[in-house]
Amino acid sequence: LSPLPKTELPAAYAPWMEIAQDLPQLIAGRQLRSRVHQMPQLSTQQLGGHEELHLAHLVLSFITMGYLWQEGEEGTVKVLPRNLAVPFWEVSQSLGLPPILSHADFVLANWRRRSPSGPLEMDNLDTIISLPGGESLRGFILVTFLVEKAAVPGIKAIVQATHAILQQDEESLHRALQQLAEAIGGMSQALKRMHDHVDPAVFYAVIRIFLSGWKDNPAMPDGLIYEGVAEEPLEYSGGSAAQSSTLHAFDELLGIQHSQQSSAFLHRMRDYMPPAHRAFVEEIQRGPSLRQLLLRSGSPRLRAAFNRCVSALVDFRSYHIAIVTKYITLAAAKARQAELGARAGPALGKPPSALEAKGTGGSHIFLFLKSIRDSTREGLIPA
């Protein structure tokens, strides 16, 4: 998580901030595209430091998603205008991120405390930039934030475990594995809060399309031309939890081997991580093998601690499947029923059908999630 995300850009970038802070209303009123067309072409030269660049990336990515999907999946555009495309590209290049909304924008850098001295808990948190979806969108972003926060002791445990393997310190390794299992359990507990804060109908019919990309998406089969950047269309995947470096890091430490197809998708998602996160995951991959150590070791205690980590990860992935079932499959069925019904009352808008069986990152969501859950289970070491 960004330690303390900036919430304001320098005054020169007021035209971006004014649009970004009014996105839900501009999109609802179908006015965002015309506002973007009136936006001045701003240089990115006055953006200083990592935090300012991250906020600029967050702002420009949200404006881009709103611009693309303002009219739903049947009213997409082929060109991102120069005054948005060029600065977005430049900021992306500076950060080593793609020019699209990613998990790093949507969750890791999109939070602030309501009371500066208050705790990092739901009641004291808010987003910096928003899109349509109201409280459900806020809940979706901030519950995901709390899942990442719950993972923090697990990330620290990876570092401790790696040192313990190198130093052949069984006691420290056992302690690190216990901390990792507890952290993954904490992530599952945090994920359960999705039910309290996110309405499935709003997630499916309103929020989801704004996370969709222009790669592997039937609604935008040709990608998107970034005017002033490239003459050919570019393709990028939408925001996805698979872009979180947390689970990649856990998989690498535990030596989890996913199927070729799932593995190819996960590796592609690493291109959407901040470069330092990607480097951290790759460093664990190159490091000493915990799995090989345990297969050689005669320690039942270490194997049991390792298996608790793997089981906790299986449980987390199983719970994620349950969440996706509720928020996509069942929500899709209800949306279809509502369309076939009397159409009484205010509609939430036509839900996107192009991604009905896919995640916003473009993967076939159930095949993918079940595959990685099952290959995680295969990572258990026989006692």
Summary of the structure (lengths in Angstrom):
residues: 383
radius of gyration: 21.4
end to end distance: 36.0
largest distance: 68.8
contacts: 1258
relative contact order: 0.12
helix: 62%
strand: 3%
